[in-house]
Amino acid sequence: MVIQLTPAEVAARSRRNVWIGLALAAFVVLLFSTTFLRMQANQKAEQAKAAALAAGPMHPEKTYDSTLAR
């Protein structure tokens, strides 16, 4: 048993497929941009952390000395 679609049904199916494809593409772009922006923010945070660690302690007199903890 073969189902014959009318031209209106074929056109409706085609439009529906186009909209589903566009929605899927928009979702992929959303995921890509969100991931890219989050990675960029994490990279900036890591650079700031590395710069802070390279600068040394803010108050050297308040650093923890493990030799005194006995």
DSSP file (Angstrom, degrees, kcal/mol; ACC not computed):
  #  RESIDUE AA STRUCTURE BP1 BP2  ACC     N-H-->O    O-->H-N    N-H-->O    O-->H-N    TCO  KAPPA ALPHA  PHI   PSI    X-CA   Y-CA   Z-CA
    1    1 A M              0   0    0      0, 0.0     2,-0.5     0, 0.0     0, 0.0   0.000 360.0 360.0 360.0 118.9    0.0    0.0    0.0
    2    2 A V        -     0   0    0      2,-0.0     2,-0.6     0, 0.0     0, 0.0  -0.881 360.0-138.9-107.1 131.6    1.6    3.2   -1.2
    3    3 A I        -     0   0    0     -2,-0.5     2,-0.6     2,-0.0     0, 0.0  -0.798  13.7-152.7 -92.4 125.0    0.4    6.6    0.2
    4    4 A Q        -     0   0    0     -2,-0.6     2,-0.3     0, 0.0    -2,-0.0  -0.865   9.4-149.2 -98.7 121.8    0.1    9.3   -2.4
    5    5 A L        -     0   0    0     -2,-0.6    -2,-0.0     1,-0.1     0, 0.0  -0.671  14.3-123.3 -90.2 144.4    0.6   12.8   -1.1
    6    6 A T     >  -     0   0    0     -2,-0.3     4,-2.2     1,-0.1     3,-0.2  -0.420  29.9-106.6 -76.5 160.8   -1.2   15.7   -2.7
    7    7 A P  H  > S+     0   0    0      0, 0.0     4,-2.2     0, 0.0     5,-0.2   0.841 122.2  54.6 -58.0 -32.8    1.0   18.6   -3.9
    8    8 A A  H  > S+     0   0    0      2,-0.2     4,-2.3     1,-0.2     5,-0.1   0.896 108.3  48.4 -67.0 -39.7   -0.2   20.7   -1.0
    9    9 A E  H  > S+     0   0    0     -3,-0.2     4,-2.3     2,-0.2    -1,-0.2   0.882 110.9  50.3 -68.1 -38.1    1.0   18.0    1.4
   10   10 A V  H  X S+     0   0    0     -4,-2.2     4,-2.2     2,-0.2    -2,-0.2   0.911 111.8  48.1 -64.7 -42.3    4.4   17.8   -0.3
   11   11 A A  H  X S+     0   0    0     -4,-2.2     4,-2.5     2,-0.2    -2,-0.2   0.896 111.6  50.0 -65.1 -40.3    4.8   21.6   -0.1
   12   12 A A  H  X S+     0   0    0     -4,-2.3     4,-2.4     2,-0.2    -2,-0.2   0.902 110.7  49.7 -65.3 -40.7    3.8   21.6    3.6
   13   13 A R  H  X S+     0   0    0     -4,-2.3     4,-2.5     2,-0.2    -2,-0.2   0.906 110.7  50.4 -63.3 -42.0    6.3   18.8    4.3
   14   14 A S  H  X S+     0   0    0     -4,-2.2     4,-2.1     2,-0.2    -2,-0.2   0.925 111.7  46.8 -63.5 -45.6    9.0   20.7    2.5
   15   15 A R  H  X S+     0   0    0     -4,-2.5     4,-2.4     1,-0.2    -2,-0.2   0.916 112.3  50.9 -61.5 -43.0    8.3   23.9    4.4
   16   16 A R  H  X S+     0   0    0     -4,-2.4     4,-2.3     1,-0.2    -2,-0.2   0.907 109.6  50.2 -61.9 -42.1    8.3   22.0    7.7
   17   17 A N  H  X S+     0   0    0     -4,-2.5     4,-2.3     2,-0.2    -1,-0.2   0.876 109.5  51.4 -64.9 -37.5   11.6   20.4    6.8
   18   18 A V  H  X S+     0   0    0     -4,-2.1     4,-2.5     2,-0.2    -2,-0.2   0.937 111.5  46.7 -63.9 -46.3   13.2   23.8    6.0
   19   19 A W  H  X S+     0   0    0     -4,-2.4     4,-2.4     2,-0.2    -2,-0.2   0.878 111.7  50.8 -65.8 -37.5   12.0   25.2    9.3
   20   20 A I  H  X S+     0   0    0     -4,-2.3     4,-2.3     2,-0.2    -1,-0.2   0.918 111.5  48.9 -64.5 -41.8   13.3   22.2   11.3
   21   21 A G  H  X S+     0   0    0     -4,-2.3     4,-2.4     2,-0.2    -2,-0.2   0.904 111.6  48.4 -63.1 -42.4   16.6   22.5    9.5
   22   22 A L  H  X S+     0   0    0     -4,-2.5     4,-2.5     2,-0.2    -2,-0.2   0.898 111.4  50.1 -64.9 -40.4   16.8   26.3   10.3
   23   23 A A  H  X S+     0   0    0     -4,-2.4     4,-2.1     2,-0.2    -2,-0.2   0.902 111.4  48.9 -64.7 -40.5   15.9   25.6   14.0
   24   24 A L  H  X S+     0   0    0     -4,-2.3     4,-2.2     2,-0.2    -2,-0.2   0.912 111.4  49.2 -65.2 -42.6   18.6   22.9   14.2
   25   25 A A  H  X S+     0   0    0     -4,-2.4     4,-2.3     1,-0.2    -2,-0.2   0.900 110.5  50.7 -63.4 -40.8   21.2   25.2   12.6
   26   26 A A  H  X S+     0   0    0     -4,-2.5     4,-2.3     1,-0.2    -1,-0.2   0.887 109.5  51.1 -64.4 -38.4   20.3   28.1   15.0
   27   27 A F  H  X S+     0   0    0     -4,-2.1     4,-2.5     2,-0.2    -2,-0.2   0.906 109.7  49.5 -64.9 -41.8   20.6   25.7   18.0
   28   28 A V  H  X S+     0   0    0     -4,-2.2     4,-2.6     2,-0.2    -2,-0.2   0.910 111.2  49.3 -63.9 -42.4   24.1   24.6   16.8
   29   29 A V  H  X S+     0   0    0     -4,-2.3     4,-2.7     2,-0.2     5,-0.2   0.901 110.5  51.5 -63.6 -40.4   25.1   28.3   16.4
   30   30 A L  H  X S+     0   0    0     -4,-2.3     4,-2.3     2,-0.2    -2,-0.2   0.933 112.1  45.4 -61.5 -46.8   23.8   29.0   19.9
   31   31 A L  H  X S+     0   0    0     -4,-2.5     4,-2.5     2,-0.2     5,-0.2   0.918 114.1  49.2 -63.7 -43.6   25.8   26.1   21.4
   32   32 A F  H  X S+     0   0    0     -4,-2.6     4,-2.7     2,-0.2    -2,-0.2   0.933 113.2  45.5 -62.0 -46.9   29.0   27.0   19.5
   33   33 A S  H  X S+     0   0    0     -4,-2.7     4,-2.6     2,-0.2     5,-0.2   0.899 113.1  50.2 -67.2 -39.4   28.8   30.7   20.5
   34   34 A T  H  X S+     0   0    0     -4,-2.3     4,-2.2    -5,-0.2    -1,-0.2   0.934 113.4  46.0 -62.3 -45.8   28.1   29.9   24.2
   35   35 A T  H  X S+     0   0    0     -4,-2.5     4,-2.4    -5,-0.2    -2,-0.2   0.920 113.1  49.8 -63.0 -44.1   31.0   27.4   24.3
   36   36 A F  H  X S+     0   0    0     -4,-2.7     4,-2.2     1,-0.2    -2,-0.2   0.925 112.2  47.1 -61.9 -45.2   33.3   29.9   22.6
   37   37 A L  H  X S+     0   0    0     -4,-2.6     4,-2.2     1,-0.2    -1,-0.2   0.880 112.6  49.3 -66.4 -37.6   32.4   32.7   24.9
   38   38 A R  H  X S+     0   0    0     -4,-2.2     4,-2.4    -5,-0.2    -1,-0.2   0.900 111.2  49.2 -68.7 -39.5   32.8   30.5   28.0
   39   39 A M  H  X S+     0   0    0     -4,-2.4     4,-2.2     2,-0.2    -2,-0.2   0.895 110.8  51.1 -64.8 -38.7   36.2   29.3   26.8
   40   40 A Q  H  X S+     0   0    0     -4,-2.2     4,-2.0     2,-0.2    -2,-0.2   0.907 110.9  47.8 -64.7 -42.1   37.3   32.9   26.2
   41   41 A A  H  X S+     0   0    0     -4,-2.2     4,-2.1     1,-0.2    -2,-0.2   0.901 111.9  49.8 -65.6 -41.1   36.2   33.9   29.7
   42   42 A N  H  X S+     0   0    0     -4,-2.4     4,-2.4     1,-0.2    -2,-0.2   0.879 108.9  52.6 -65.3 -37.3   38.0   31.0   31.3
   43   43 A Q  H  X S+     0   0    0     -4,-2.2     4,-2.1     2,-0.2    -1,-0.2   0.910 109.6  48.4 -65.5 -41.6   41.1   31.8   29.3
   44   44 A K  H  X S+     0   0    0     -4,-2.0     4,-2.2     2,-0.2    -2,-0.2   0.893 111.4  50.7 -64.5 -39.2   41.1   35.4   30.6
   45   45 A A  H  X S+     0   0    0     -4,-2.1     4,-2.4     2,-0.2    -2,-0.2   0.901 109.7  49.9 -65.3 -40.6   40.6   34.2   34.1
   46   46 A E  H  X S+     0   0    0     -4,-2.4     4,-2.6     2,-0.2    -1,-0.2   0.892 110.0  50.8 -65.3 -38.9   43.5   31.8   33.9
   47   47 A Q  H  X S+     0   0    0     -4,-2.1     4,-2.2     2,-0.2    -2,-0.2   0.902 111.3  48.1 -65.0 -40.3   45.7   34.6   32.5
   48   48 A A  H  X S+     0   0    0     -4,-2.2     4,-2.2     2,-0.2    -2,-0.2   0.893 112.1  49.8 -66.1 -39.4   44.7   36.8   35.4
   49   49 A K  H  X S+     0   0    0     -4,-2.4     4,-2.4     2,-0.2    -2,-0.2   0.919 111.1  48.6 -64.8 -43.8   45.4   34.0   37.9
   50   50 A A  H  X S+     0   0    0     -4,-2.6     4,-2.1     1,-0.2    -2,-0.2   0.888 111.3  50.3 -64.5 -38.5   48.8   33.3   36.4
   51   51 A A  H  X S+     0   0    0     -4,-2.2     4,-1.4     2,-0.2    -1,-0.2   0.895 110.9  49.1 -66.2 -39.3   49.6   37.0   36.5
   52   52 A A  H  X S+     0   0    0     -4,-2.2     4,-0.6     1,-0.2    -2,-0.2   0.899 112.5  47.4 -67.0 -40.1   48.6   37.2   40.2
   53   53 A L  H >< S+     0   0    0     -4,-2.4     3,-0.7     1,-0.2    -2,-0.2   0.859 110.5  52.4 -69.4 -34.2   50.7   34.2   41.1
   54   54 A A  H 3< S+     0   0    0     -4,-2.1    -1,-0.2     1,-0.2    -2,-0.2   0.794 101.8  60.8 -71.2 -27.6   53.7   35.5   39.2
   55   55 A A  H 3< S-     0   0    0     -4,-1.4    -1,-0.2     1,-0.2    -2,-0.2   0.693 106.0-134.2 -73.1 -17.7   53.4   38.8   41.1
   56   56 A G    <<  -     0   0    0     -3,-0.7    -1,-0.2    -4,-0.6    -2,-0.1  -0.260  43.3 -27.6  89.8 178.7   54.0   37.0   44.4
   57   57 A P        -     0   0    0      0, 0.0     6,-0.0     0, 0.0    -4,-0.0  -0.341  49.2-135.9 -69.7 148.4   52.1   37.3   47.7
   58   58 A M  S    S+     0   0    0      1,-0.3     5,-0.0     2,-0.1    -2,-0.0   0.895 100.0  24.9 -68.6 -41.2   50.5   40.6   48.5
   59   59 A H    >   -     0   0    0      1,-0.1     3,-2.0     2,-0.0    -1,-0.3  -0.854  67.7-172.7-127.7  93.9   51.8   40.6   52.1
   60   60 A P  G >  S+     0   0    0      0, 0.0     3,-1.2     0, 0.0    -1,-0.1   0.805  85.2  61.5 -60.3 -28.3   54.9   38.5   52.4
   61   61 A E  G 3  S+     0   0    0      1,-0.2    -2,-0.0     3,-0.0     0, 0.0   0.681 103.2  51.3 -71.7 -15.1   54.9   38.8   56.2
   62   62 A K  G <  S+     0   0    0     -3,-2.0    -1,-0.2     2,-0.1     2,-0.1   0.260  82.0 120.7-104.1  10.7   51.5   37.0   56.3
   63   63 A T  S <  S-     0   0    0     -3,-1.2     2,-0.4    -4,-0.2     0, 0.0  -0.398  71.4-103.5 -75.1 155.5   52.4   34.0   54.2
   64   64 A Y        -     0   0    0     -2,-0.1     2,-0.7     2,-0.0    -1,-0.1  -0.644  28.2-157.4 -81.8 128.6   52.1   30.6   55.8
   65   65 A D    >   -     0   0    0     -2,-0.4     3,-1.2     1,-0.1     4,-0.3  -0.926   3.5-163.5-108.4 111.3   55.3   29.0   56.9
   66   66 A S  G >  S+     0   0    0     -2,-0.7     3,-0.8     1,-0.3    -1,-0.1   0.700  84.4  68.0 -70.5 -18.6   55.0   25.2   57.0
   67   67 A T  G 3  S+     0   0    0      1,-0.2    -1,-0.3    -3,-0.1     3,-0.1   0.748  97.1  54.5 -71.8 -21.6   58.1   24.9   59.1
   68   68 A L  G <  S+     0   0    0     -3,-1.2     2,-1.4     1,-0.2    -1,-0.2   0.559  85.6  87.0 -87.2  -7.9   56.4   26.6   62.0
   69   69 A A    <         0   0    0     -3,-0.8    -1,-0.2    -4,-0.3    -3,-0.0  -0.442 360.0 360.0 -93.6  63.1   53.4   24.2   62.1
   70   70 A R              0   0    0     -2,-1.4    -1,-0.2    -3,-0.1    -2,-0.1   0.390 360.0 360.0-120.8 360.0   54.8   21.5   64.3
